[in-house]
Amino acid sequence: MKRHPYAHIFFMSVLLLVCTAAFALADTIVLKNGKVLQGTLKSVSDTVIGIDVSGKFQEIAINDIASFTFSARTAKPAAATPATGAPAVGAVTPAPAPAATGPVTVPTGTKLTIKTKDTISTASNQAGSKFTALLEADLAVNGKMVVPKGTVVYGTVVSSRGGRVIGGSSLVVTFTELSINNQMIAIVTDQAGAETAPGGTAKKVGAGALIGGAAGDAGAGAAVGGAVALMSAKNNHLQVPAGTLVEVSLKQPVTIP
């Protein structure tokens, strides 16, 4: 089996959660085939993770995972050595990817995981409205970090229709700029969103995916095209709350200075 290029980072991160968790709530795994698994993380290796789904244990290959969301854990503080106060042996901190130097071109198809900073709603955001988000994970090229987690990302509402009868609401967004060293870098990404179908259910719109809340965020998810979208319908309006994770791909290469 071909190992995922970031399998060791995934493994160490998940292992730290397992070792320090005092309790666990629902964890969500989105597979590349669109299937969503929700349950409790039980085990991890550098190639597979084990998750309990409704009392049934399943092992999932890391290479088959498109995205994952872990619920909040209450971590036990690392014990300190009496002499130095240093963390006890066994504490694991994943090493960050080394930073790239000089201009780097991020290729078409590179996936971005972004967390919305603003709430977006058909009740308050019309087509053309701007909103703010944050890069949820380092953007890396050939194993080197190009854009760090936490970078501000600006998005635009592509279409917004709400307030009508059930089945007539839709909300679609895209991302247009990265803010790097006070410089705006234009980007072109997939669109992501949802629309209500007859009966009030939501279905996916666009190639991107609303994959739910960040770890520890509260809210009930609704299945949207094989992903988990924290979308609420009130007065026939759709809403994407602040803190929702969105996964999109670059549709054009972008050069980062």
C-alpha positions in Angstrom: 0.0 0.0 0.0 1.3 3.4 -1.0 1.7 5.6 2.1 0.0 9.0 2.2 2.7 11.7 2.0 1.6 13.2 5.3 0.8 9.8 7.0 3.4 10.3 9.7 2.1 13.7 10.7 -1.5 12.4 10.7 -0.4 9.4 12.8 1.5 11.5 15.4 -1.3 14.0 15.7 -4.0 11.4 16.2 -1.8 9.4 18.5 -1.4 12.5 20.8 -5.2 12.8 20.9 -5.6 9.2 21.9 -2.9 9.3 24.5 -4.2 12.5 26.2 -7.9 12.1 25.9 -9.9 11.9 29.1 -13.1 11.4 27.1 -14.2 11.4 23.5 -17.3 12.6 21.7 -18.3 12.0 18.1 -15.4 12.0 15.6 -16.1 12.5 11.9 -14.2 10.9 8.9 -15.0 11.9 5.3 -13.8 9.3 2.9 -12.6 10.1 -0.7 -15.6 8.2 -2.1 -17.9 10.6 -0.3 -18.9 8.3 2.6 -19.1 9.8 6.1 -18.3 7.9 9.3 -19.2 9.3 12.7 -18.1 7.5 15.8 -15.4 7.3 18.4 -11.7 7.0 17.6 -10.2 3.8 19.1 -6.8 3.1 17.6 -4.3 4.5 15.2 -1.2 3.4 13.2 0.8 5.2 10.4 -1.4 3.5 7.8 -4.9 2.9 9.3 -7.1 4.3 12.0 -9.8 2.4 14.0 -13.1 3.9 14.7 -16.2 2.6 16.6 -19.3 3.3 14.6 -22.5 2.5 16.5 -20.8 -0.3 18.3 -19.0 -1.8 15.2 -15.3 -1.4 15.0 -13.9 -0.4 11.6 -10.4 0.1 10.3 -9.9 2.8 7.7 -6.8 3.3 5.5 -5.4 6.8 5.8 -5.0 6.9 2.0 -8.8 6.6 1.8 -9.5 9.6 4.0 -10.4 13.0 2.4 -10.8 14.9 5.7 -11.4 14.3 9.4 -12.8 16.2 12.3 -12.1 15.3 15.9 -14.3 16.4 18.8 -13.0 18.2 21.8 -10.9 16.3 24.3 -10.0 17.2 27.8 -6.3 16.7 27.9 -4.4 15.5 30.9 -1.5 17.9 31.6 1.9 16.4 30.9 3.8 15.5 34.0 6.9 17.6 34.7 10.2 16.2 36.0 10.9 17.4 39.6 14.3 18.8 38.7 13.8 20.7 35.5 10.0 21.1 35.1 10.4 19.8 31.6 7.6 17.7 30.0 7.8 14.0 30.9 9.3 11.7 28.3 6.7 10.5 25.9 5.1 13.9 25.2 4.8 14.1 21.4 4.6 17.3 19.4 4.4 16.8 15.6 7.2 18.7 13.8 5.9 21.4 11.4 6.8 21.2 7.8 9.9 23.3 6.9 9.1 26.6 5.3 9.7 27.1 1.5 12.1 29.9 0.4 11.6 32.1 -2.7 8.6 32.2 -5.0 6.7 28.9 -5.0 3.9 28.0 -7.4 1.1 26.0 -5.9 -0.4 23.7 -8.6 -3.9 23.4 -9.8 -5.9 20.8 -7.9 -4.2 21.5 -4.5 -6.7 21.2 -1.8 -7.3 24.0 0.8 -9.1 23.4 4.1 -10.6 26.7 5.2 -12.6 27.7 8.3 -15.2 30.4 8.0 -14.7 33.4 10.4 -18.0 35.0 9.5 -21.4 33.6 9.5 -22.9 33.5 6.0 -26.6 33.5 5.4 -29.1 34.0 2.6 -30.9 36.3 5.0 -27.9 38.8 5.2 -25.5 38.0 2.4 -26.4 38.6 -1.2 -24.5 37.6 -4.3 -21.2 39.5 -4.4 -21.0 39.8 -0.6 -17.5 39.4 0.8 -16.7 37.3 3.9 -13.6 36.4 5.9 -12.2 32.9 6.7 -8.9 31.4 7.9 -6.7 28.7 6.4 -7.2 25.7 8.7 -4.1 23.8 7.8 -0.6 24.7 6.4 -0.5 24.8 2.6 2.5 22.7 1.6 4.2 22.0 -1.7 6.6 19.1 -2.0 6.6 18.7 1.8 7.5 22.4 2.4 5.2 24.9 4.0 4.2 27.7 1.6 1.3 29.3 3.4 0.8 28.8 7.2 -2.3 27.8 9.0 -4.2 30.9 10.2 -3.6 32.9 7.1 -6.6 35.1 6.3 -8.6 34.0 3.2 -11.3 36.1 1.6 -14.4 34.7 0.0 -17.3 35.8 -2.1 -20.9 34.7 -2.2 -21.6 33.5 -5.7 -25.4 33.0 -5.3 -27.8 33.5 -2.4 -31.5 32.7 -2.5 -33.6 32.3 0.6 -36.8 33.2 2.3 -39.0 31.3 -0.1 -40.9 28.0 0.3 -38.9 25.0 1.3 -37.0 23.7 -1.7 -36.2 27.1 -3.1 -33.2 28.2 -1.0 -29.5 28.0 -2.0 -26.2 29.4 -0.9 -22.9 29.1 -2.9 -19.5 30.6 -2.1 -16.0 30.6 -3.5 -12.6 31.9 -2.3 -10.8 34.7 -4.1 -7.8 36.0 -2.1 -5.1 35.1 0.4 -3.7 37.8 2.6 0.1 37.2 2.9 2.5 39.8 4.5 -0.1 42.6 3.8 -0.3 41.6 0.2 -3.4 40.3 -1.5 -2.8 37.1 -3.6 -5.6 36.3 -6.0 -6.8 32.7 -6.0 -9.5 30.8 -8.0 -11.1 27.9 -6.2 -14.0 25.5 -6.5 -17.4 26.7 -5.5 -19.0 25.1 -2.4 -22.5 25.3 -1.0 -25.9 23.7 -0.7 -29.5 24.1 -1.7 -32.7 22.8 -0.2 -34.5 20.0 -1.9 -38.2 19.1 -1.7 -39.0 18.2 1.8 -36.4 20.6 3.3 -33.4 18.3 2.9 -30.1 19.9 1.7 -28.0 18.7 -1.2 -24.5 19.7 -2.2 -23.8 22.4 -4.8 -20.4 22.9 -6.4 -17.2 20.8 -6.5 -16.1 21.9 -3.0 -17.5 20.5 0.3 -18.8 21.9 3.5 -17.4 19.3 5.9 -18.7 20.5 9.2 -17.4 22.2 12.3 -13.9 22.4 13.7 -13.0 20.1 16.6 -15.1 21.0 19.6 -17.7 23.1 17.7 -21.3 22.4 18.7 -24.0 21.9 16.2 -26.0 19.2 14.4 -24.7 18.3 10.9 -26.9 17.7 7.9 -25.7 15.3 5.2 -24.9 17.3 2.0 -23.5 15.3 -0.9 -21.4 13.0 1.2 -20.1 15.7 3.5 -21.2 17.2 6.8 -22.5 20.8 6.5 -23.4 22.8 9.6 -26.3 24.5 7.8 -29.4 25.6 9.6 -32.7 26.6 8.0 -34.8 29.3 9.6 -37.6 31.1 7.9 -36.5 29.2 4.8 -33.1 30.8 4.9 -29.8 28.8 4.7 -26.9 29.6 7.0 -23.3 28.5 7.3 -22.2 29.4 10.9 -18.8 30.9 11.7 -16.3 28.0 12.3 -17.6 25.8 9.5 -14.8 23.9 7.6 -14.9 24.1 3.8 -12.7 22.0 1.5 -12.0 23.3 -2.0 -9.3 22.8 -4.6 -7.4 25.4 -6.6 -8.8 25.7 -10.2 -5.7 27.7 -11.3 -2.1 27.6 -10.1 -1.0 30.5 -7.8 2.5 31.8 -7.2 3.3 32.7 -3.6 6.2 35.3 -3.4 
